[in-house]
Amino acid sequence: VGNGAGSVFKVFTTAAAMEMGMGISAQLDAPSRFEAKGLGSGGARGCPPATWCVQNAGNYRGSMSVTDALATSPNTAFAKLIAQ
């Protein structure tokens, strides 16, 4: 059914970050594309080998609060949070 768990994991990622001290009003960056080494491979089109690439499904502004990110669900903001 659909694309699997995708956005559900954003809630768990946020909960883990909050347990580590991040506040609900913390600012998250939401670039149009995010790439990280050491977190798997594949994802967005044109991804280099041994790189995890994530891009957003829509247009998002550069920075937003955790609350706004949970409401709008930008993929890259949560991918960057996982990488931290």
KOLVOVO-261684 format. One record per residue (C-alpha): x, y, z. Coordinates in nm, 2 decimals. Layout:
<sites>
SITE        X        Y        Z
SITE        X        Y        Z
...
</sites>
This chain:
<sites>
SITE        X        Y        Z
SITE     0.00     0.00     0.00
SITE     0.17     0.32    -0.11
SITE     0.54     0.39    -0.03
SITE     0.56     0.21     0.31
SITE     0.64     0.37     0.64
SITE     0.81     0.68     0.50
SITE     0.66     0.98     0.70
SITE     0.57     0.77     1.00
SITE     0.95     0.74     1.08
SITE     0.97     1.12     1.09
SITE     0.78     1.11     1.42
SITE     1.02     0.85     1.56
SITE     1.32     1.04     1.44
SITE     1.18     1.35     1.61
SITE     1.11     1.16     1.94
SITE     1.47     1.03     1.94
SITE     1.61     1.38     1.88
SITE     1.40     1.52     2.16
SITE     1.52     1.25     2.40
SITE     1.87     1.37     2.32
SITE     1.78     1.73     2.41
SITE     1.64     1.89     2.10
SITE     1.35     2.13     2.17
SITE     1.02     2.13     1.98
SITE     1.09     2.49     1.86
SITE     1.44     2.40     1.73
SITE     1.51     2.50     1.37
SITE     1.56     2.24     1.11
SITE     1.71     2.31     0.77
SITE     1.51     2.17     0.47
SITE     1.73     2.19     0.16
SITE     1.59     2.07    -0.17
SITE     1.84     1.78    -0.17
SITE     2.05     1.61     0.10
SITE     2.34     1.37     0.06
SITE     2.52     1.17     0.33
SITE     2.79     0.91     0.33
SITE     2.78     0.62     0.58
SITE     2.40     0.60     0.61
SITE     2.33     0.35     0.32
SITE     2.31     0.42    -0.05
SITE     2.06     0.51    -0.31
SITE     1.74     0.71    -0.31
SITE     1.72     1.03    -0.52
SITE     1.80     1.02    -0.89
SITE     2.17     1.09    -0.97
SITE     2.29     0.97    -0.64
SITE     2.67     0.90    -0.62
SITE     2.79     0.55    -0.52
SITE     2.79     0.47    -0.14
SITE     2.58     0.78    -0.07
SITE     2.23     0.82     0.07
SITE     2.04     1.08    -0.13
SITE     1.71     1.24    -0.02
SITE     1.50     1.50    -0.19
SITE     1.17     1.67    -0.11
SITE     0.85     1.59    -0.28
SITE     0.74     1.96    -0.27
SITE     0.89     2.30    -0.23
SITE     0.99     2.40     0.13
SITE     1.16     2.71     0.27
SITE     1.51     2.67     0.40
SITE     1.45     2.66     0.77
SITE     1.15     2.57     0.99
SITE     1.07     2.47     1.34
SITE     1.03     2.11     1.44
SITE     0.66     2.17     1.47
SITE     0.63     2.31     1.12
SITE     0.85     2.02     0.99
SITE     0.62     1.76     1.14
SITE     0.32     1.94     0.99
SITE     0.46     1.98     0.64
SITE     0.69     1.67     0.63
SITE     1.00     1.77     0.43
SITE     1.21     1.46     0.37
SITE     1.55     1.64     0.38
SITE     1.49     1.80     0.72
SITE     1.44     1.46     0.88
SITE     1.73     1.30     0.68
SITE     1.96     1.57     0.81
SITE     1.83     1.51     1.16
SITE     1.91     1.14     1.12
SITE     2.26     1.22     1.00
SITE     2.32     1.43     1.32
</sites>
